[in-house]
Amino acid sequence: MPATFTASTQWEQSSGPLVIVDCQEGDLWPVDNRSESGTKDQLFEGCHPILAVGDMAAPTRPLNLVGVVVSCDITVAGTATDRVRLNVAHGFITRQYVSNILTYAQGAPDTFEQTPVVGQPVYVDDSADLAEGVTLSMSPLNYDTVENPLAGVLWYCQDEIADGLAGGARATATFDTALPNEATEQEFCVMLVAGFRELA
C-alpha cells in the first residue's frame, strides 16, 4: 500500500490542458493531519497527488476545487503558508493511486469495485482506510458519510489504447483486470473534471 504520494515520472499522461493556480499548503487536503480520519503523507517537491482546496467540512465540501499538484516550494513539511501549484484544468489526465472502496457502513469499508470501467467517477477521500499516500477512492461519501469532492473519472493511460500512443502497442489494460472483493489500491489514470463546482 502506497506510503507516499505519486512521484512517478509517468504521472503526467496528457500535455494539457493546463490551468495552474497557486495555493497555500495549509488550504489543501488530505495532507499531513488535514484529514477527517488518519494522517496523510506530506507534500514534497516531485510528488503529484490530486488534492482538494478549501474547507473540509460539510456542506461546502463537495463543491471544493480539486487539482493535481504540479510543483511546490516546501520550506518545512507541514508549513501552512508554503506555495503549492495545482493544475485544475478540466480534462487533464494524470496517473494516481485509487482505492476501489465504493461505500462505507458504520465507519468501515463495505462494498468494493471489482470491475472498474473507463469513465467511472473517483473522489478525493480522506478516510483512514486509504493508505497514507492515497487520496482517491470510488466512494462519493467518506467513512463518516460526509460527501467527497468529485476529482474526475477513470481514463485510459497512454499505453492502454489500441495502437497506443507514447507507450507503443497496447499494454495489458487496467480495465481488463478484475479486482478482489476487498479494499485494494491500484494505479489508474484519472481525467480531472470540473464536477460539482459547475453547479454551485
MOPEZI-V814009 format. One record per pair of residues at least 6 apart in sequence whose C-alpha atoms are under 8 Angstrom apart, sorted by sequence separation. I is the first residue (numbers start at 1). GAP is how many residues later the second one is. If there is no record, write none. Layout:
I_GAP ; I_GAP
This chain:
28_6 ; 29_6 ; 33_6 ; 34_6 ; 55_6 ; 103_6 ; 104_6 ; 130_6 ; 141_6 ; 142_6 ; 158_6 ; 159_6 ; 163_6 ; 164_6 ; 32_7 ; 33_7 ; 54_7 ; 75_7 ; 102_7 ; 103_7 ; 104_7 ; 130_7 ; 140_7 ; 141_7 ; 158_7 ; 159_7 ; 162_7 ; 163_7 ; 31_8 ; 32_8 ; 74_8 ; 101_8 ; 102_8 ; 103_8 ; 140_8 ; 158_8 ; 159_8 ; 162_8 ; 31_9 ; 32_9 ; 55_9 ; 73_9 ; 74_9 ; 101_9 ; 102_9 ; 103_9 ; 126_9 ; 139_9 ; 140_9 ; 158_9 ; 159_9 ; 161_9 ; 30_10 ; 31_10 ; 32_10 ; 54_10 ; 72_10 ; 73_10 ; 101_10 ; 102_10 ; 125_10 ; 140_10 ; 159_10 ; 160_10 ; 31_11 ; 53_11 ; 54_11 ; 72_11 ; 73_11 ; 101_11 ; 102_11 ; 124_11 ; 125_11 ; 159_11 ; 160_11 ; 31_12 ; 52_12 ; 53_12 ; 72_12 ; 100_12 ; 101_12 ; 124_12 ; 125_12 ; 159_12 ; 160_12 ; 52_13 ; 53_13 ; 71_13 ; 72_13 ; 100_13 ; 123_13 ; 124_13 ; 160_13 ; 52_14 ; 70_14 ; 71_14 ; 100_14 ; 122_14 ; 123_14 ; 125_14 ; 159_14 ; 160_14 ; 174_14 ; 51_15 ; 52_15 ; 69_15 ; 70_15 ; 71_15 ; 122_15 ; 123_15 ; 127_15 ; 136_15 ; 50_16 ; 51_16 ; 69_16 ; 70_16 ; 122_16 ; 123_16 ; 125_16 ; 126_16 ; 127_16 ; 50_17 ; 51_17 ; 69_17 ; 70_17 ; 121_17 ; 122_17 ; 123_17 ; 125_17 ; 50_18 ; 51_18 ; 68_18 ; 69_18 ; 120_18 ; 122_18 ; 49_19 ; 50_19 ; 67_19 ; 68_19 ; 36_20 ; 48_20 ; 49_20 ; 67_20 ; 68_20 ; 109_20 ; 30_21 ; 35_21 ; 48_21 ; 67_21 ; 108_21 ; 29_22 ; 30_22 ; 47_22 ; 48_22 ; 66_22 ; 67_22 ; 28_23 ; 29_23 ; 47_23 ; 48_23 ; 65_23 ; 125_23 ; 28_24 ; 29_24 ; 46_24 ; 47_24 ; 98_24 ; 124_24 ; 125_24 ; 28_25 ; 29_25 ; 46_25 ; 113_25 ; 123_25 ; 124_25 ; 27_26 ; 28_26 ; 45_26 ; 46_26 ; 68_26 ; 123_26 ; 124_26 ; 27_27 ; 29_27 ; 45_27 ; 123_27 ; 124_27 ; 27_28 ; 44_28 ; 45_28 ; 122_28 ; 123_28 ; 43_29 ; 44_29 ; 45_29 ; 121_29 ; 122_29 ; 123_29 ; 23_30 ; 44_30 ; 121_30 ; 122_30 ; 43_31 ; 99_31 ; 121_31 ; 122_31 ; 157_31 ; 121_32 ; 122_32 ; 156_32 ; 157_32 ; 44_33 ; 120_33 ; 121_33 ; 155_33 ; 156_33 ; 43_34 ; 109_34 ; 119_34 ; 120_34 ; 154_34 ; 155_34 ; 156_34 ; 42_35 ; 43_35 ; 99_35 ; 102_35 ; 104_35 ; 108_35 ; 118_35 ; 119_35 ; 154_35 ; 155_35 ; 5_36 ; 42_36 ; 98_36 ; 101_36 ; 102_36 ; 103_36 ; 107_36 ; 118_36 ; 119_36 ; 154_36 ; 155_36 ; 4_37 ; 11_37 ; 97_37 ; 98_37 ; 99_37 ; 100_37 ; 101_37 ; 102_37 ; 103_37 ; 104_37 ; 106_37 ; 107_37 ; 117_37 ; 118_37 ; 153_37 ; 154_37 ; 3_38 ; 4_38 ; 5_38 ; 97_38 ; 98_38 ; 99_38 ; 100_38 ; 101_38 ; 102_38 ; 103_38 ; 104_38 ; 105_38 ; 106_38 ; 118_38 ; 152_38 ; 153_38 ; 7_39 ; 8_39 ; 97_39 ; 98_39 ; 99_39 ; 103_39 ; 104_39 ; 152_39 ; 153_39 ; 7_40 ; 96_40 ; 98_40 ; 104_40 ; 152_40 ; 153_40 ; 6_41 ; 7_41 ; 104_41 ; 151_41 ; 152_41 ; 5_42 ; 6_42 ; 151_42 ; 152_42 ; 5_43 ; 6_43 ; 150_43 ; 151_43 ; 152_43 ; 5_44 ; 151_44 ; 150_45 ; 32_46 ; 50_46 ; 150_46 ; 49_47 ; 149_47 ; 134_51 ; 26_52 ; 25_53 ; 26_53 ; 27_53 ; 25_54 ; 26_54 ; 25_55 ; 26_55 ; 130_55 ; 24_56 ; 25_56 ; 26_56 ; 24_57 ; 25_57 ; 118_57 ; 24_58 ; 25_58 ; 117_58 ; 24_59 ; 25_59 ; 116_59 ; 23_60 ; 24_60 ; 115_60 ; 22_61 ; 23_61 ; 22_62 ; 23_62 ; 93_62 ; 95_62 ; 115_62 ; 116_62 ; 22_63 ; 23_63 ; 115_63 ; 21_64 ; 22_64 ; 114_64 ; 115_64 ; 20_65 ; 21_65 ; 114_65 ; 20_66 ; 21_66 ; 113_66 ; 114_66 ; 19_67 ; 20_67 ; 21_67 ; 114_67 ; 19_68 ; 20_68 ; 113_68 ; 122_68 ; 18_69 ; 19_69 ; 20_69 ; 112_69 ; 18_70 ; 19_70 ; 111_70 ; 112_70 ; 18_71 ; 111_71 ; 112_71 ; 17_72 ; 52_72 ; 16_73 ; 17_73 ; 51_73 ; 17_74 ; 18_74 ; 50_74 ; 109_74 ; 16_75 ; 17_75 ; 16_76 ; 15_77 ; 16_77 ; 14_78 ; 13_79 ; 14_79 ; 13_80 ; 14_80 ; 12_81 ; 13_81 ; 101_81 ; 12_82 ; 13_82 ; 100_82 ; 101_82 ; 11_83 ; 12_83 ; 66_83 ; 100_83 ; 101_83 ; 11_84 ; 51_84 ; 66_84 ; 67_84 ; 99_84 ; 100_84 ; 10_85 ; 11_85 ; 49_85 ; 50_85 ; 62_85 ; 64_85 ; 66_85 ; 99_85 ; 100_85 ; 49_86 ; 50_86 ; 61_86 ; 62_86 ; 63_86 ; 99_86 ; 61_87 ; 62_87 ; 98_87 ; 99_87 ; 38_88 ; 58_88 ; 59_88 ; 61_88 ; 62_88 ; 97_88 ; 98_88 ; 6_89 ; 37_89 ; 38_89 ; 39_89 ; 58_89 ; 97_89 ; 98_89 ; 6_90 ; 36_90 ; 37_90 ; 38_90 ; 97_90 ; 98_90 ; 6_91 ; 35_91 ; 36_91 ; 37_91 ; 40_91 ; 41_91 ; 96_91 ; 97_91 ; 35_92 ; 36_92 ; 40_92 ; 41_92 ; 95_92 ; 96_92 ; 39_93 ; 40_93 ; 95_93 ; 96_93 ; 30_94 ; 40_94 ; 95_94 ; 96_94 ; 2_95 ; 30_95 ; 94_95 ; 95_95 ; 30_96 ; 93_96 ; 94_96 ; 29_97 ; 52_97 ; 93_97 ; 94_97 ; 93_98 ; 92_99 ; 93_99 ; 91_100 ; 92_100 ; 50_101 ; 90_101 ; 91_101 ; 90_102 ; 91_102 ; 89_103 ; 90_103 ; 88_104 ; 89_104 ; 90_104 ; 30_105 ; 89_105 ; 67_125 ; 5_127 ; 6_127 ; 3_128 ; 4_128 ; 5_128 ; 66_128 ; 2_129 ; 3_129 ; 4_129 ; 5_129 ; 65_129 ; 1_130 ; 2_130 ; 3_130 ; 4_130 ; 2_131 ; 3_131 ; 2_132 ; 65_132 ; 63_133 ; 64_133 ; 62_134 ; 63_134 ; 63_137 ; 13_144 ; 13_145 ; 13_176 ; 1_184
